[in-house]
Amino acid sequence: MEGNSGGGGGGGGGDVELLCKTLQVEHKLFYFDLKENPRGRYLKISEKTSATRSTIIVPFNGISWFLDLFNYYVNSDEQEVFSKELQLDTKAT
């Protein structure tokens, strides 16, 4: 996949950027890119530090699950926080 500016959404260059936002927290930069390709929409979240860049791809139908998890951790007291795992349906293609 080298040279594919569209990134890890698959689709060999057919990725279209719909919306981009950047968030800086302390020394880290987070990039939120809503993209679309022939397989559907997805959110590409990248973290950039001075030395590394990490990326995850979230299918569009999983974004609300991520939001629920973020809200869970933000709104929990330190004593109440425990690991939470959600099982999402997966597609086999």
N, C-alpha and C positions, 0 to 999 in steps of 0.2 A: 504494500500500500504506500510505499515511499513516493513522495511527490504529489500525493492527493491532498490538495489544500482543504478539502471538505472534512477531513478527519474521520474518526472512528465510527461514523454512522453507517458505513458500508456504501454501496451504490456507486462506486467508481467515478466520482466527479460530478454526479447529478445533484449534489447537495446545494440547497439554496438557504442563505442566511436570512431569517425573518426578523430577528431582534437580537441586539447585543447590549449587555450591561456589564460594567466592571465595578468590583467592590474591593476596597483596600482595608484590611484589618491588620494592624500593627505592621509587620514587615512582609506580609503575604498579599498577593494580588489574586483575586478570584474573577474568572471570566464566565459569564453566563450567556450562552449563545443558543437561541431557539432556532432550530434548523429543520429543513424538510427535504426529503429525498423520495424516490419512487416507492419506498417501503413505508413512508409516513413521517410524521413529525417527531422530533426528539429534542431533549435539552442536553447540551454538551456543557459540562461544568469542569473548568480547568483551574488548578491552583498553581501559582507560580511563586517560587521563592527565589532567592538570589542564585541558587545552584540547580534547582530541579523544576520540572513541570509535570504534574500529574493530571490525568483527565478521566472522567467517568461519563458514560452516556446513559441517559435516562429516557426510556420510551415515553411518549407523550402521556399515555394512560397511567404511568407510574409517578408522574410529577405530584399529584395530590397526595400519594402515599408518603413521598419525601417530605412534603409540607406538614403532614400530620406528625411525622417523627420529629421534625425540627421543633414544632410547637410543643410536643410532649416534653422534650428536653429543656426548652426555654421556660416552660411554665411549671416545671417540677422543682420542689425544694431539694436541696442537696441530699437530705436523708431519704427522700422518696425515690431518687433516681435509681433505676436498675436497667439492665439490658433489655431491649425490646426488639423483637424480630417479627417481621411480617412476611408471610409467604405469598408471593404473587403468582398468578398463572403465567406459564411460559408457553411460547409458541415454538413448535418444532417445524422447521421448514426445510 
